[in-house]
Amino acid sequence: MANLTVIEGDAYFTVKLQDYTAVEKDQVVLDCELSKDVDVMWYHNEAEIKASKMVSIKAEGKRRTLVIKRVGDKDKGQYVCDCGTDKTTATLHIEARHIKVVRPMYGVEVFDGETARFEVELSEDDVHGQWKLNGEILSPSADTEIVEDGAKHTLVLYNCRVPQTGEVAFSAANAKCSANLKVKELPVSFITPLADLHVYEKDEAKFELEVSREPKSFRWLKGSQELSNDEKFELLVEGKRHTLIVKSARYEDEAKYMFEAEDKRTSGKLVIKGIRLEFIRPIKDVTVKERETAEFSVELSHEKIPVVWYKNDVRLHPSKVVHMSEEGKVHTLAFKEVTLDDTSMIRVEALGKTSEAMLTILEGDLYFTVRLQNYTAVEKDQVILSCELSKAAGEVRWFKDGNEIFLSKNVLVQSDGRKRWLVIRKATKANMGLYTCDCGTDKTTADLNIEGKPAAIGTLLSPSEPEPEPPLSVPPLSSITVCPCE
């Protein structure tokens, strides 16, 4: 009789792992069973698996279990349980959850430079999405903002440009939706429109404007005539600024000029003014002595232009001492016999333009500003011959018929400031003659004629009674004859 002896062999798997298909976020349990209780190692795609917050490894008797919580796409692949003398494998397939779009996004239409906003709401709040614009994946940047707030996904596009017009697409797992983005060009507007121009004949006229953006089409017009670069007109473009230059403007260039940009337009009138007056030779400062002639002259760029002269802002008019003349383009102002009081600022005006100069009068030799005057007096009247000097400090000498007059009881000489008087207290025929007052650098003369005094009835004096002398009164004099002066 023989005995059968069974020796315990190596451990092996009596229940092997099975392939499994799970849905994303599900919990997956992979289990197997050994022939005897031994330690095992778990592998995922040949990488050893260690227990973690999301993965737990269990051993209960001969049963071995791997639990994966909330599986994701990264968890798919081949799993192996190895006991050293045997191993078992299984493949884990992960299917995406069926995500639904609860609230789709809608098309957006904005103007160039504005902000576009797209929003999508999903059925799940833990799904990451992807945004695309015209097929290109979008990432956060200065002009692109991507926000995930639970189930709501938002795309914000700042400073949109016309070339971005196209399809905006969103996808998350198996959920997809799209909408159109339309970026429109801003309508052309004029930041600086045209304005009327007033220029002098033969000057350059320059129309300038600025548009809000570069227009697709534009043109300049004079009336209804389209303009182009030629000898008369120059058209310039510098970014958003447009310029039309009218060279050497003439009266025939007067018109309404218009700039058209797409469907917008602006206009301005060109007005030609007569002349551009200039002072070819302005007036200059003049310094002269008293009694001399001071002359100012100005040369204009054009003939037959009226001018106005001013002395210390007071308008001048022709007179005995003020002379004005015009010869072609030259205008002249002359002051005759100037005095110290004539020192002043002289100004000339012509068509709104002015030129100024200083008139300075220097103190000159002594002279008579008021001269003696011829006079006829009645015999026995008191006669006063008066004159006036240019300065108070001045000595004079009096002459009659070329002979110097010496003071006497009947002839007196007086002065007051610049005034000088010769007083004949009681005129007689002997006082007739040519009287001269001489200051050394000037003299003045006058003829004095004495007429007989008619006798009045009842007023004749007795031959033995002397006639009383009239009292002297200089000036004023109430009962004497005064020689008038200028």
LUMNUVEX-38556 format. One record per residue (C-alpha): residue number from 1; residue in one letter; x negated, y, z. Coordinates in pm, 1 decimal, m for minus. Example, Ala and Ser with C-alpha at 12.3 -4.5 7.8 and 13.67 -1.06 7.14 Angstrom:
2
ATOM  sevo  fikol         u         v         w
ATOM     1      A   m1230.0    m450.0     780.0
ATOM     2      S   m1367.0    m106.0     714.0
***
This chain:
486
ATOM  sevo  fikol         u         v         w
ATOM     1      M       0.0       0.0       0.0
ATOM     2      A    m138.9     343.0     m94.7
ATOM     3      N     m76.1     696.5      63.1
ATOM     4      L       7.2    1019.8    m133.6
ATOM     5      T    m161.6    1324.3      10.5
ATOM     6      V     m55.9    1674.5    m111.9
ATOM     7      I    m311.4    1946.1     m55.4
ATOM     8      E    m184.8    2314.5     m32.1
ATOM     9      G    m285.3    2501.0    m344.8
ATOM    10      D    m347.0    2870.0    m423.9
ATOM    11      A     m70.5    3122.5    m384.0
ATOM    12      Y     138.3    3194.7    m688.5
ATOM    13      F     455.7    3384.8    m771.3
ATOM    14      T     768.3    3182.0    m743.8
ATOM    15      V     988.6    3479.9    m843.2
ATOM    16      K     831.6    3713.6   m1095.4
ATOM    17      L     887.8    4085.4   m1171.7
ATOM    18      Q    1151.8    4171.3   m1430.4
ATOM    19      D    1148.8    4447.2   m1693.4
ATOM    20      Y    1371.3    4734.3   m1589.7
ATOM    21      T    1534.6    5034.3   m1755.5
ATOM    22      A    1622.6    5325.5   m1529.5
ATOM    23      V    1773.6    5668.9   m1574.5
ATOM    24      E    1566.6    5970.0   m1482.8
ATOM    25      K    1596.8    6062.9   m1115.1
ATOM    26      D    1724.8    5716.1   m1021.0
ATOM    27      Q    1560.7    5502.1    m752.1
ATOM    28      V    1381.8    5195.2    m892.8
ATOM    29      V    1315.2    4875.6    m695.5
ATOM    30      L    1068.1    4618.4    m833.9
ATOM    31      D    1046.2    4293.2    m632.7
ATOM    32      C     889.2    3946.1    m654.2
ATOM    33      E     830.1    3642.1    m433.0
ATOM    34      L     516.3    3436.3    m352.6
ATOM    35      S     465.7    3073.9    m277.7
ATOM    36      K     316.5    3169.7      52.0
ATOM    37      D     259.3    3482.8     253.5
ATOM    38      V     m54.3    3654.7     117.2
ATOM    39      D    m156.1    4014.2      50.1
ATOM    40      V     m88.8    4169.1    m289.6
ATOM    41      M    m200.7    4476.7    m488.1
ATOM    42      W      32.0    4690.2    m702.6
ATOM    43      Y     m80.4    4860.6   m1026.6
ATOM    44      H      80.5    5110.8   m1263.3
ATOM    45      N     m77.2    5123.8   m1605.0
ATOM    46      E    m387.0    4961.9   m1452.2
ATOM    47      A    m411.1    5226.4   m1179.2
ATOM    48      E    m370.5    5108.1    m821.8
ATOM    49      I     m53.6    5223.8    m654.3
ATOM    50      K     m72.9    5360.6    m304.0
ATOM    51      A     218.6    5434.9     m77.1
ATOM    52      S     331.5    5799.8     m76.4
ATOM    53      K     631.3    6017.1      m9.2
ATOM    54      M     788.5    5902.6    m334.5
ATOM    55      V     653.4    5542.0    m341.8
ATOM    56      S     692.7    5277.7     m71.6
ATOM    57      I     543.9    4923.6     m64.7
ATOM    58      K     716.9    4655.0     142.5
ATOM    59      A     633.7    4294.5     246.3
ATOM    60      E     899.8    4073.8     407.6
ATOM    61      G     785.7    3712.9     444.8
ATOM    62      K     702.7    3592.5      98.7
ATOM    63      R     896.2    3878.3     m64.5
ATOM    64      R     710.1    4181.5    m200.3
ATOM    65      T     890.0    4504.2    m301.1
ATOM    66      L     785.3    4833.3    m472.5
ATOM    67      V    1032.6    5122.3    m435.5
ATOM    68      I    1002.0    5437.3    m651.2
ATOM    69      K    1228.0    5726.8    m553.3
ATOM    70      R    1363.2    5970.7    m819.2
ATOM    71      V    1174.7    5831.7   m1113.4
ATOM    72      G    1061.1    6055.3   m1390.3
ATOM    73      D     906.4    6018.3   m1729.5
ATOM    74      K     562.9    5988.0   m1571.1
ATOM    75      D     670.3    5669.1   m1393.1
ATOM    76      K     737.8    5466.0   m1705.8
ATOM    77      G     493.2    5195.1   m1815.4
ATOM    78      Q     361.3    4855.8   m1703.5
ATOM    79      Y     367.0    4750.8   m1339.3
ATOM    80      V     159.1    4457.4   m1201.6
ATOM    81      C     172.5    4276.5    m868.4
ATOM    82      D    m153.6    4079.0    m809.4
ATOM    83      C    m204.1    3826.1    m524.9
ATOM    84      G    m558.4    3738.7    m629.4
ATOM    85      T    m481.0    3398.4    m770.2
ATOM    86      D    m177.5    3502.3    m968.2
ATOM    87      K      m9.2    3811.9   m1101.5
ATOM    88      T     325.3    3915.9   m1239.1
ATOM    89      T     404.7    4208.8   m1471.4
ATOM    90      A     706.6    4408.6   m1578.8
ATOM    91      T     773.2    4714.4   m1794.1
ATOM    92      L     969.2    5011.2   m1660.0
ATOM    93      H    1161.7    5217.0   m1913.0
ATOM    94      I    1287.9    5564.4   m1818.3
ATOM    95      E    1582.5    5712.2   m1999.5
ATOM    96      A    1664.7    6079.0   m1979.4
ATOM    97      R    1970.8    6180.4   m1792.5
ATOM    98      H    2265.2    6293.9   m1994.4
ATOM    99      I    2236.4    6671.5   m1938.9
ATOM   100      K    2522.9    6886.5   m2060.7
ATOM   101      V    2529.4    7254.6   m2151.4
ATOM   102      V    2801.4    7397.2   m1930.3
ATOM   103      R    2773.8    7754.0   m2063.7
ATOM   104      P    2591.6    7806.1   m2393.7
ATOM   105      M    2405.3    8117.2   m2496.5
ATOM   106      Y    2542.6    8365.5   m2745.8
ATOM   107      G    2385.8    8560.3   m3031.3
ATOM   108      V    2230.1    8895.0   m2947.2
ATOM   109      E    2198.7    9203.0   m3169.1
ATOM   110      V    1965.6    9483.3   m3062.8
ATOM   111      F    1779.9    9778.8   m3214.0
ATOM   112      D    1405.4    9781.2   m3259.7
ATOM   113      G    1235.0    9838.3   m2924.6
ATOM   114      E    1532.0    9727.3   m2713.9
ATOM   115      T    1563.6    9423.9   m2480.2
ATOM   116      A    1741.1    9097.2   m2569.5
ATOM   117      R    1871.9    8859.9   m2299.7
ATOM   118      F    1979.7    8496.4   m2343.4
ATOM   119      E    2136.9    8275.8   m2071.5
ATOM   120      V    2218.0    7902.3   m2060.5
ATOM   121      E    2382.8    7707.5   m1777.9
ATOM   122      L    2332.6    7327.8   m1751.3
ATOM   123      S    2517.9    7053.9   m1570.1
ATOM   124      E    2212.3    6980.2   m1354.8
ATOM   125      D    2012.8    7219.2   m1141.0
ATOM   126      D    1676.3    7041.7   m1141.7
ATOM   127      V    1598.2    7027.9   m1510.1
ATOM   128      H    1314.8    7221.4   m1673.4
ATOM   129      G    1388.2    7370.5   m2012.9
ATOM   130      Q    1195.0    7496.2   m2311.5
ATOM   131      W    1261.1    7810.0   m2517.0
ATOM   132      K    1166.5    7860.6   m2881.0
ATOM   133      L    1187.8    8159.3   m3114.8
ATOM   134      N    1186.1    8074.4   m3482.6
ATOM   135      G    1041.6    7732.4   m3395.8
ATOM   136      E     756.2    7864.5   m3181.9
ATOM   137      I     745.1    7773.8   m2813.9
ATOM   138      L     772.8    8076.8   m2587.6
ATOM   139      S     566.2    8127.4   m2275.4
ATOM   140      P     587.3    8401.0   m2010.8
ATOM   141      S     405.6    8723.4   m2111.7
ATOM   142      A     436.9    9099.8   m2087.6
ATOM   143      D     718.3    9095.0   m2344.7
ATOM   144      T     867.5    8754.9   m2254.1
ATOM   145      E    1029.2    8661.5   m1923.4
ATOM   146      I    1151.5    8304.6   m1853.3
ATOM   147      V    1358.0    8244.0   m1539.5
ATOM   148      E    1495.8    7914.4   m1400.5
ATOM   149      D    1749.4    7965.3   m1123.8
ATOM   150      G    1908.2    7629.6   m1044.3
ATOM   151      A    2125.6    7531.0   m1335.0
ATOM   152      K    2094.0    7876.2   m1497.3
ATOM   153      H    1812.7    7936.1   m1745.0
ATOM   154      T    1735.4    8287.9   m1871.0
ATOM   155      L    1515.0    8424.8   m2148.6
ATOM   156      V    1443.6    8799.4   m2161.6
ATOM   157      L    1265.0    8946.8   m2464.8
ATOM   158      Y    1140.0    9301.3   m2410.8
ATOM   159      N    1049.6    9553.0   m2679.7
ATOM   160      C    1203.5    9348.0   m2959.9
ATOM   161      R    1074.4    9402.4   m3312.4
ATOM   162      V    1245.0    9351.8   m3646.9
ATOM   163      P    1021.2    9053.4   m3747.9
ATOM   164      Q    1149.0    8862.5   m3442.3
ATOM   165      T    1490.6    8829.2   m3602.5
ATOM   166      G    1577.9    8458.7   m3616.2
ATOM   167      E    1687.6    8158.5   m3409.3
ATOM   168      V    1643.6    8130.7   m3033.7
ATOM   169      A    1661.2    7763.4   m2923.6
ATOM   170      F    1678.3    7606.4   m2577.9
ATOM   171      S    1627.5    7237.9   m2492.7
ATOM   172      A    1626.3    7049.6   m2162.1
ATOM   173      A    1619.9    6668.4   m2170.6
ATOM   174      N    1892.6    6577.0   m2414.7
ATOM   175      A    2069.5    6914.0   m2382.1
ATOM   176      K    2018.9    7160.4   m2664.2
ATOM   177      C    2171.1    7487.8   m2780.5
ATOM   178      S    2071.9    7784.0   m2997.8
ATOM   179      A    2181.8    8132.4   m3100.4
ATOM   180      N    2068.8    8406.4   m3336.3
ATOM   181      L    1862.4    8710.2   m3246.0
ATOM   182      K    1907.1    9006.6   m3478.7
ATOM   183      V    1674.1    9301.6   m3435.7
ATOM   184      K    1786.5    9602.2   m3637.9
ATOM   185      E    1575.6    9898.0   m3733.0
ATOM   186      L    1664.1   10217.9   m3551.7
ATOM   187      P    1838.0   10467.0   m3779.3
ATOM   188      V    1601.5   10734.6   m3901.9
ATOM   189      S    1629.1   11060.6   m3710.0
ATOM   190      F    1434.0   11384.8   m3727.3
ATOM   191      I    1230.7   11457.8   m3417.2
ATOM   192      T    1125.0   11786.0   m3578.1
ATOM   193      P    1356.9   11891.2   m3863.5
ATOM   194      L    1274.6   12140.5   m4135.7
ATOM   195      A    1310.9   12511.9   m4062.6
ATOM   196      D    1339.1   12819.5   m4284.9
ATOM   197      L    1006.3   12971.1   m4389.9
ATOM   198      H     930.6   13339.6   m4449.5
ATOM   199      V     594.8   13395.6   m4618.9
ATOM   200      Y     430.1   13676.5   m4807.5
ATOM   201      E     396.2   13655.9   m5181.5
ATOM   202      K      90.7   13451.8   m5290.2
ATOM   203      D      56.6   13297.2   m4943.9
ATOM   204      E      78.5   12922.3   m4882.4
ATOM   205      A     416.7   12792.3   m4761.4
ATOM   206      K     405.7   12477.6   m4549.5
ATOM   207      F     719.3   12277.7   m4463.2
ATOM   208      E     659.0   12024.0   m4184.2
ATOM   209      L     878.7   11762.7   m4015.8
ATOM   210      E     851.3   11452.6   m3799.0
ATOM   211      V    1070.5   11141.6   m3825.7
ATOM   212      S    1147.4   10888.1   m3553.4
ATOM   213      R     998.3   10605.1   m3759.0
ATOM   214      E     844.0   10549.1   m4097.3
ATOM   215      P    1134.5   10539.4   m4344.0
ATOM   216      K    1164.2   10271.8   m4609.8
ATOM   217      S    1221.6   10540.6   m4870.1
ATOM   218      F    1190.7   10919.5   m4877.0
ATOM   219      R    1157.7   11209.5   m5118.9
ATOM   220      W    1125.0   11590.7   m5133.7
ATOM   221      L    1361.5   11804.7   m5337.6
ATOM   222      K    1371.2   12167.2   m5447.1
ATOM   223      G    1740.1   12219.0   m5496.3
ATOM   224      S    1829.5   11906.1   m5694.9
ATOM   225      Q    1481.5   11864.4   m5847.0
ATOM   226      E    1268.4   11585.2   m5699.9
ATOM   227      L     912.5   11699.1   m5627.3
ATOM   228      S     580.2   11523.4   m5672.9
ATOM   229      N     214.9   11616.8   m5630.2
ATOM   230      D     103.5   11868.8   m5892.0
ATOM   231      E     m67.9   12206.8   m5921.5
ATOM   232      K     220.1   12377.2   m5741.5
ATOM   233      F     322.1   12126.4   m5474.4
ATOM   234      E     127.4   11900.3   m5239.8
ATOM   235      L     305.2   11619.3   m5052.4
ATOM   236      L     131.7   11480.4   m4743.6
ATOM   237      V     215.9   11188.8   m4511.1
ATOM   238      E      39.0   11126.8   m4182.1
ATOM   239      G     214.0   10859.6   m3977.1
ATOM   240      K     556.6   10995.1   m3894.8
ATOM   241      R     470.7   11350.2   m4004.1
ATOM   242      H     556.8   11467.2   m4354.4
ATOM   243      T     437.1   11794.0   m4506.8
ATOM   244      L     523.5   11983.3   m4824.4
ATOM   245      I     284.6   12261.5   m4927.2
ATOM   246      V     395.4   12524.6   m5179.3
ATOM   247      K      78.1   12680.4   m5316.7
ATOM   248      S      54.2   13054.3   m5388.2
ATOM   249      A     424.0   13113.5   m5325.2
ATOM   250      R     606.8   13345.4   m5564.7
ATOM   251      Y     958.6   13481.4   m5586.8
ATOM   252      E    1058.1   13205.3   m5829.5
ATOM   253      D     969.8   12951.7   m5556.4
ATOM   254      E    1248.3   13081.2   m5334.7
ATOM   255      A    1495.2   12793.0   m5291.1
ATOM   256      K    1641.3   12538.5   m5052.5
ATOM   257      Y    1391.4   12257.1   m4994.8
ATOM   258      M    1517.3   11919.7   m4873.4
ATOM   259      F    1362.2   11602.1   m4733.3
ATOM   260      E    1558.7   11277.2   m4768.4
ATOM   261      A    1470.4   10969.9   m4559.7
ATOM   262      E    1693.8   10671.2   m4634.6
ATOM   263      D    2043.6   10810.0   m4566.6
ATOM   264      K    1933.3   11110.3   m4358.1
ATOM   265      R    1828.3   11455.5   m4475.8
ATOM   266      T    1701.4   11786.9   m4345.1
ATOM   267      S    1648.6   12116.9   m4526.9
ATOM   268      G    1496.5   12462.5   m4499.0
ATOM   269      K    1490.7   12777.9   m4711.2
ATOM   270      L    1180.1   12943.7   m4848.8
ATOM   271      V    1200.1   13324.0   m4841.3
ATOM   272      I     927.1   13533.6   m5002.3
ATOM   273      K     847.5   13861.1   m4827.4
ATOM   274      G     721.9   14160.3   m5022.1
ATOM   275      I     364.9   14222.7   m4915.1
ATOM   276      R     113.2   14138.7   m4648.7
ATOM   277      L     m10.5   14478.7   m4542.6
ATOM   278      E    m361.6   14507.6   m4402.6
ATOM   279      F    m577.6   14793.8   m4279.7
ATOM   280      I    m871.5   14786.9   m4519.8
ATOM   281      R   m1030.1   15071.5   m4325.3
ATOM   282      P    m869.1   15148.3   m3987.0
ATOM   283      I    m896.7   15485.9   m3818.0
ATOM   284      K   m1207.1   15554.8   m3611.3
ATOM   285      D   m1279.4   15764.6   m3303.5
ATOM   286      V   m1343.1   16132.4   m3378.9
ATOM   287      T   m1535.3   16380.6   m3164.2
ATOM   288      V   m1539.8   16752.7   m3254.2
ATOM   289      K   m1587.8   17085.6   m3082.0
ATOM   290      E   m1318.6   17336.5   m3004.4
ATOM   291      R   m1186.8   17535.4   m3303.7
ATOM   292      E   m1319.1   17274.3   m3545.8
ATOM   293      T   m1105.6   17046.1   m3764.0
ATOM   294      A   m1055.4   16684.9   m3654.6
ATOM   295      E    m972.4   16445.0   m3937.2
ATOM   296      F    m854.0   16084.3   m3924.6
ATOM   297      S    m815.1   15865.4   m4232.0
ATOM   298      V    m689.7   15510.7   m4283.9
ATOM   299      E    m704.4   15294.9   m4595.8
ATOM   300      L    m424.9   15040.4   m4652.7
ATOM   301      S    m422.2   14733.4   m4872.5
ATOM   302      H    m127.8   14867.9   m5076.7
ATOM   303      E     m20.7   15200.3   m5221.2
ATOM   304      K     301.7   15392.0   m5156.8
ATOM   305      I     337.4   15265.5   m4801.5
ATOM   306      P     484.3   15519.4   m4555.4
ATOM   307      V     285.9   15576.1   m4238.3
ATOM   308      V     371.1   15745.0   m3909.0
ATOM   309      W     113.5   15926.9   m3696.0
ATOM   310      Y     131.5   15954.2   m3316.5
ATOM   311      K     m54.5   16162.0   m3061.8
ATOM   312      N     m32.2   16005.1   m2714.9
ATOM   313      D     280.0   15815.0   m2830.7
ATOM   314      V     447.3   16137.2   m2950.7
ATOM   315      R     527.9   16133.5   m3319.7
ATOM   316      L     351.8   16402.8   m3519.7
ATOM   317      H     503.3   16622.1   m3791.0
ATOM   318      P     331.7   16863.9   m4030.3
ATOM   319      S     278.1   17214.0   m3889.1
ATOM   320      K      34.4   17505.8   m3907.1
ATOM   321      V    m227.7   17304.9   m3722.1
ATOM   322      V    m126.2   16949.6   m3819.4
ATOM   323      H    m179.9   16846.2   m4181.8
ATOM   324      M     m90.4   16509.3   m4333.6
ATOM   325      S    m184.3   16387.9   m4680.9
ATOM   326      E    m173.0   16072.3   m4892.0
ATOM   327      E    m391.4   15976.9   m5185.4
ATOM   328      G    m331.3   15627.7   m5317.9
ATOM   329      K    m404.7   15384.0   m5036.9
ATOM   330      V    m570.7   15647.4   m4815.7
ATOM   331      H    m369.3   15845.2   m4559.6
ATOM   332      T    m523.9   16141.3   m4376.4
ATOM   333      L    m432.1   16333.8   m4061.5
ATOM   334      A    m609.2   16664.0   m3984.1
ATOM   335      F    m589.9   16888.1   m3676.4
ATOM   336      K    m692.1   17250.2   m3738.8
ATOM   337      E    m844.6   17477.4   m3474.1
ATOM   338      V    m845.7   17207.8   m3206.1
ATOM   339      T    m853.9   17291.8   m2836.7
ATOM   340      L    m960.0   17094.2   m2531.2
ATOM   341      D    m592.9   17005.4   m2476.9
ATOM   342      D    m594.2   16813.4   m2805.9
ATOM   343      T    m804.1   16532.6   m2653.4
ATOM   344      S    m573.4   16231.4   m2697.1
ATOM   345      M    m513.4   15882.9   m2836.2
ATOM   346      I    m420.1   15887.4   m3205.8
ATOM   347      R    m218.5   15601.4   m3353.4
ATOM   348      V    m103.9   15526.1   m3706.0
ATOM   349      E     174.1   15278.2   m3787.1
ATOM   350      A     259.2   15117.6   m4121.8
ATOM   351      L     514.1   14838.0   m4166.9
ATOM   352      G     476.1   14724.0   m3808.4
ATOM   353      K      96.5   14726.9   m3808.7
ATOM   354      T     m96.2   14975.9   m3596.4
ATOM   355      S    m443.7   15121.6   m3569.1
ATOM   356      E    m566.8   15341.4   m3283.8
ATOM   357      A    m858.0   15575.6   m3225.2
ATOM   358      M    m962.3   15838.2   m2973.0
ATOM   359      L    m976.2   16212.3   m3043.3
ATOM   360      T   m1229.6   16378.4   m2814.7
ATOM   361      I   m1267.6   16758.3   m2804.6
ATOM   362      L   m1595.3   16895.8   m2672.8
ATOM   363      E   m1616.2   17237.8   m2514.9
ATOM   364      G   m1732.3   17485.5   m2779.5
ATOM   365      D   m1832.1   17850.7   m2789.5
ATOM   366      L   m1605.5   18109.9   m2631.2
ATOM   367      Y   m1330.2   18234.5   m2862.0
ATOM   368      F    m998.6   18413.7   m2853.6
ATOM   369      T    m691.5   18195.2   m2835.5
ATOM   370      V    m457.0   18499.2   m2833.9
ATOM   371      R    m573.3   18792.8   m3043.8
ATOM   372      L    m503.7   19169.2   m3034.3
ATOM   373      Q    m210.2   19295.1   m3240.7
ATOM   374      N    m168.0   19627.0   m3428.8
ATOM   375      Y      66.7   19859.9   m3248.0
ATOM   376      T     225.2   20203.4   m3273.5
ATOM   377      A     287.5   20385.4   m2944.2
ATOM   378      V     450.2   20715.0   m2849.4
ATOM   379      E     230.8   20995.1   m2720.6
ATOM   380      K     191.8   21003.2   m2342.7
ATOM   381      D     313.8   20641.9   m2307.6
ATOM   382      Q     103.9   20386.3   m2123.6
ATOM   383      V     m49.3   20136.5   m2366.2
ATOM   384      I    m179.4   19788.2   m2286.8
ATOM   385      L    m388.6   19597.5   m2538.6
ATOM   386      S    m402.8   19228.7   m2438.5
ATOM   387      C    m579.9   18915.3   m2560.3
ATOM   388      E    m668.7   18572.1   m2422.9
ATOM   389      L    m991.4   18370.5   m2418.7
ATOM   390      S   m1045.0   17997.6   m2451.4
ATOM   391      K   m1204.0   17990.6   m2105.3
ATOM   392      A   m1149.5   18192.9   m1791.0
ATOM   393      A   m1520.5   18246.2   m1732.8
ATOM   394      G   m1604.6   18481.3   m2014.3
ATOM   395      E   m1728.8   18841.8   m2028.5
ATOM   396      V   m1587.3   19080.1   m2289.9
ATOM   397      R   m1671.1   19429.2   m2414.6
ATOM   398      W   m1419.0   19673.2   m2555.5
ATOM   399      F   m1487.4   19902.8   m2852.1
ATOM   400      K   m1301.9   20185.4   m3023.7
ATOM   401      D   m1400.6   20256.7   m3379.5
ATOM   402      G   m1724.7   20067.7   m3318.9
ATOM   403      N   m1817.2   20254.6   m3001.4
ATOM   404      E   m1812.5   20081.3   m2667.1
ATOM   405      I   m1540.0   20199.0   m2434.5
ATOM   406      F   m1639.7   20304.5   m2086.6
ATOM   407      L   m1398.0   20309.0   m1798.3
ATOM   408      S   m1240.8   20639.1   m1699.0
ATOM   409      K    m945.7   20769.9   m1506.2
ATOM   410      N    m727.0   20718.5   m1813.4
ATOM   411      V    m880.2   20393.2   m1948.1
ATOM   412      L    m895.6   20077.9   m1739.9
ATOM   413      V   m1005.2   19717.3   m1809.1
ATOM   414      Q    m852.3   19423.5   m1623.0
ATOM   415      S    m864.5   19039.5   m1635.5
ATOM   416      D    m660.3   18751.2   m1495.6
ATOM   417      G    m782.0   18399.6   m1569.3
ATOM   418      R    m827.8   18380.4   m1943.8
ATOM   419      K    m633.2   18701.7   m2010.9
ATOM   420      R    m803.3   19036.2   m2080.8
ATOM   421      W    m636.9   19381.4   m2088.2
ATOM   422      L    m734.9   19732.0   m2195.9
ATOM   423      V    m501.2   19987.0   m2034.2
ATOM   424      I    m461.9   20344.2   m2159.2
ATOM   425      R    m258.5   20511.6   m1887.9
ATOM   426      K    m151.7   20811.8   m2096.0
ATOM   427      A    m191.5   20780.3   m2470.7
ATOM   428      T    m286.0   21081.2   m2681.1
ATOM   429      K    m365.6   21136.5   m3044.4
ATOM   430      A    m730.8   21099.6   m2948.8
ATOM   431      N    m668.4   20738.2   m2854.2
ATOM   432      M    m574.1   20643.5   m3208.9
ATOM   433      G    m819.0   20409.8   m3383.5
ATOM   434      L    m947.5   20055.5   m3427.8
ATOM   435      Y    m990.3   19866.4   m3100.5
ATOM   436      T   m1212.1   19559.5   m3067.2
ATOM   437      C   m1256.9   19308.3   m2786.4
ATOM   438      D   m1587.4   19117.4   m2820.1
ATOM   439      C   m1675.8   18804.1   m2616.0
ATOM   440      G   m2013.6   18758.5   m2783.2
ATOM   441      T   m1921.2   18456.9   m2997.8
ATOM   442      D   m1587.3   18591.2   m3121.2
ATOM   443      K   m1404.3   18919.5   m3151.5
ATOM   444      T   m1051.0   19042.4   m3211.0
ATOM   445      T    m936.9   19382.0   m3344.2
ATOM   446      A    m617.7   19584.5   m3366.7
ATOM   447      D    m514.6   19932.4   m3486.6
ATOM   448      L    m347.0   20163.5   m3238.0
ATOM   449      N    m133.6   20445.1   m3383.9
ATOM   450      I      m0.5   20727.6   m3162.2
ATOM   451      E     309.2   20922.6   m3267.0
ATOM   452      G     420.8   21253.6   m3123.9
ATOM   453      K     686.5   21242.0   m2854.1
ATOM   454      P    1002.2   21445.1   m2938.1
ATOM   455      A    1106.1   21701.1   m2674.9
ATOM   456      A    1435.3   21633.7   m2497.5
ATOM   457      I    1673.6   21922.5   m2400.7
ATOM   458      G    1671.4   21990.6   m2027.1
ATOM   459      T    1358.6   21791.4   m1963.9
ATOM   460      L    1089.9   22040.0   m2067.9
ATOM   461      L     842.7   22120.2   m1791.8
ATOM   462      S     742.8   22468.5   m1688.8
ATOM   463      P     411.5   22578.5   m1838.4
ATOM   464      S     275.9   22623.1   m1490.8
ATOM   465      E     400.9   22284.6   m1362.6
ATOM   466      P     163.3   21989.0   m1435.8
ATOM   467      E     310.1   21667.5   m1574.0
ATOM   468      P     290.1   21378.9   m1318.8
ATOM   469      E      69.8   21078.9   m1405.4
ATOM   470      P     254.4   20747.1   m1456.5
ATOM   471      P     172.2   20476.0   m1201.9
ATOM   472      L     m45.9   20185.5   m1319.8
ATOM   473      S     123.2   19843.7   m1321.5
ATOM   474      V     m48.7   19550.7   m1498.9
ATOM   475      P     136.7   19303.4   m1560.7
ATOM   476      P     435.2   19302.9   m1539.7
ATOM   477      L     498.7   19664.2   m1643.4
ATOM   478      S     848.6   19804.0   m1631.8
ATOM   479      S     813.8   20152.0   m1784.0
ATOM   480      I     517.8   20122.6   m2015.6
ATOM   481      T     456.4   20028.2   m2374.5
ATOM   482      V     292.4   19682.9   m2411.2
ATOM   483      C     127.6   19578.4   m2735.3
ATOM   484      P     275.8   19237.4   m2821.8
ATOM   485      C      39.5   18947.2   m2895.5
ATOM   486      E      54.0   18594.6   m3034.5
***
